[in-house]
């Protein structure tokens, strides 16, 4: 997908405090990323909806995960797109300059005058192992990090729920209420162990063990 095609394909527009958003869909994201030969996946609420098998709510943006070590490959791949690092404020991402370890997000749009289109989220990894950025003791093989749905890689629901476990937004609670009961035994066990390591005493533990 070219920059012009991405702008033309943008979905519902809304305004964020840092600018206007018109996110593309997961299918359009797959077309955008089809020649990016590094791991990537659709995350956020779209990943939960892919697991549920239907769109449960409106999505104000689209989150795409990539490995932090592939950030400059992503920058090169997107060519003349307008890319900004995001960490409370936005600043233009200098060409060829790796972002600091505490910067986890990149906002992308086809051109400076375009709405924001995609938010890329940088994920840590060591070798073939993905690591949870809030607690590196929680990890997972990269090859088991995603699930393919209609040709699009999505973050596995138990991993996405781990990210949402620290949120207080109503949409995070809604996503958890919809997805937690549908996790299979392996996914429930992984998420339960991850919560016990990274967020001990989390209220979801009772829901995952069927207590209460």
C-alpha positions in Angstrom: 0.0 0.0 0.0 1.4 3.4 -1.0 1.1 6.5 1.2 -1.6 7.8 -1.0 -3.6 4.5 -0.8 -3.3 4.5 3.0 -4.6 8.0 3.2 -7.5 7.2 0.9 -8.3 3.9 2.8 -8.4 5.6 6.2 -11.4 4.7 8.4 -13.5 6.8 10.7 -11.7 10.0 11.7 -11.5 11.3 15.2 -9.3 13.9 17.0 -6.8 13.0 19.7 -5.1 15.7 21.9 -2.1 15.2 19.6 -3.8 15.3 16.3 -6.4 13.8 14.1 -6.6 10.0 13.8 -8.0 8.0 10.8 -6.8 4.5 11.4 -6.7 1.8 8.7 -8.3 -1.6 9.2 -6.4 -4.8 10.0 -6.8 -6.0 6.4 -5.4 -2.7 5.1 -2.6 -3.0 7.7 -1.7 -6.5 6.3 -1.4 -4.9 2.8 0.8 -2.2 4.2 3.1 -4.7 5.9 3.1 -7.5 3.4 6.7 -6.9 2.3 8.1 -6.3 5.8 10.1 -9.4 6.4 10.3 -9.2 10.2 7.8 -10.3 12.9 4.8 -8.0 13.2 1.2 -8.3 14.5 -2.0 -6.4 15.1 -2.5 -5.8 18.8 -4.9 -3.8 21.0 -8.7 -4.2 20.8 -8.5 -5.5 17.3 -6.6 -8.6 18.6 -9.4 -9.3 21.1 -12.0 -8.9 18.4 -10.1 -11.3 16.2 -10.2 -13.8 19.0 -13.9 -13.2 19.6 -14.7 -13.6 15.9 -16.5 -10.3 15.5 -16.0 -6.6 16.0 -17.3 -5.9 19.5 -16.8 -2.1 19.6 -15.4 0.9 17.7 -11.6 1.2 17.6 -10.2 4.7 17.7 -6.8 3.5 16.4 -4.9 0.5 15.4 -1.9 -0.9 17.3 0.8 -2.9 15.4 3.5 -4.7 17.3 7.1 -5.1 16.1 10.3 -6.0 17.8 12.4 -3.2 19.1 15.4 -4.6 17.4 13.6 -4.2 14.1 12.8 -0.5 14.5 15.2 0.8 12.0 14.1 -1.8 9.5 10.6 -0.6 10.0 11.7 3.0 9.6 13.4 2.2 6.3 10.5 0.1 5.1 8.0 2.9 5.6 10.2 5.2 3.4 8.8 8.7 3.3 6.1 8.2 5.9 5.9 10.8 8.6 7.0 9.0 11.8 7.0 10.4 15.3 8.1 8.8 18.6 5.5 9.0 21.3 6.1 9.2 25.0 3.7 11.7 26.5 4.7 14.1 23.7 5.5 13.6 20.0 8.7 14.3 18.2 9.9 13.5 14.7 11.9 10.3 14.6 15.3 11.2 13.1 16.3 8.9 10.2 18.6 6.1 11.3 18.5 7.0 15.0 17.4 4.2 17.3 14.9 5.2 19.9 15.7 5.2 23.6 14.7 2.0 25.5 12.0 3.8 27.4 10.2 4.9 24.2 7.7 2.3 23.2 5.4 3.8 20.6 5.7 5.3 17.1 2.9 7.2 15.5 2.8 7.0 11.7 1.0 8.8 8.9 1.6 8.9 5.1 2.5 12.6 5.1 2.7 15.5 7.6 -0.6 16.8 6.5 -2.4 13.5 6.8 -4.2 12.1 9.9 -2.4 9.6 12.0 -2.9 6.1 10.5 -1.0 3.5 12.6 0.6 3.3 16.0 3.6 0.9 16.1 4.5 -0.6 19.5 8.1 -1.6 20.1 8.4 -5.0 21.9 11.5 -6.3 23.6 13.0 -9.7 22.8 16.1 -11.7 23.4 17.0 -14.2 20.8 13.9 -16.1 19.9 12.0 -15.0 23.0 9.6 -12.1 23.4 9.8 -10.3 26.8 7.0 -8.4 28.6 8.2 -4.9 28.9 6.9 -4.4 32.4 8.6 -7.5 33.8 11.1 -9.4 31.6 10.6 -12.5 33.7 7.4 -12.9 31.7 8.3 -14.2 28.3 7.1 -16.3 25.4 8.6 -17.8 22.2 8.2 -15.3 19.4 6.9 -18.0 17.1 4.0 -18.5 19.6 3.2 -14.9 20.1 0.5 -14.5 17.4 -2.5 -16.2 15.9 -3.4 -15.9 12.2 -7.0 -14.9 11.4 -7.9 -14.4 7.7 -4.3 -14.0 6.8 -3.6 -11.3 9.4 -1.3 -12.0 12.4 -2.9 -10.9 15.7 -1.3 -10.9 19.2 -2.5 -13.9 21.1 -5.4 -13.0 23.3 -3.8 -14.0 26.6 -0.8 -11.8 25.8 -3.0 -8.9 24.8 -5.0 -9.3 28.1 -1.8 -9.2 30.0 -1.1 -5.7 28.6 -4.7 -4.7 29.4 -4.5 -6.0 32.9 -2.9 -2.7 34.1 -5.5 -0.5 32.4 -8.4 1.2 34.1 -10.3 2.2 30.9 -13.8 0.9 30.5 -12.8 -0.7 27.1 -10.1 -2.8 28.8 -12.6 -4.1 31.3 -15.1 -4.8 28.5 -12.4 -6.7 26.5 -11.5 -8.7 29.6 -15.1 -9.6 30.4 -15.6 -10.8 26.8 -12.4 -12.7 26.3 -11.4 -14.2 29.7 -14.2 -16.8 29.7 -13.2 -18.0 26.2 -9.5 -18.7 26.8 -8.5 -22.3 26.5 -6.7 -24.1 29.3 -3.2 -23.3 28.1 -3.9 -19.6 27.5 -5.5 -19.3 31.0 -2.6 -21.0 32.6 -0.1 -18.7 30.8 -2.0 -15.6 31.7 -2.5 -16.7 35.3 1.2 -17.4 35.8 2.2 -14.1 34.1 -0.1 -12.1 36.4 1.3 -13.9 39.4 4.8 -12.9 38.4 4.3 -9.4 37.1 1.2 -8.2 38.9 0.7 -10.4 42.0 -2.7 -10.2 43.6 -4.4 -9.1 40.4 -8.2 -9.5 40.6 -8.3 -11.5 37.4 -6.5 -14.3 39.2 -9.8 -15.3 40.8 -11.6 -15.2 37.5 -8.9 -17.4 35.8 -9.0 -20.0 38.6 -12.8 -20.0 38.8 -12.7 -18.9 42.5 -15.4 -16.4 43.5 
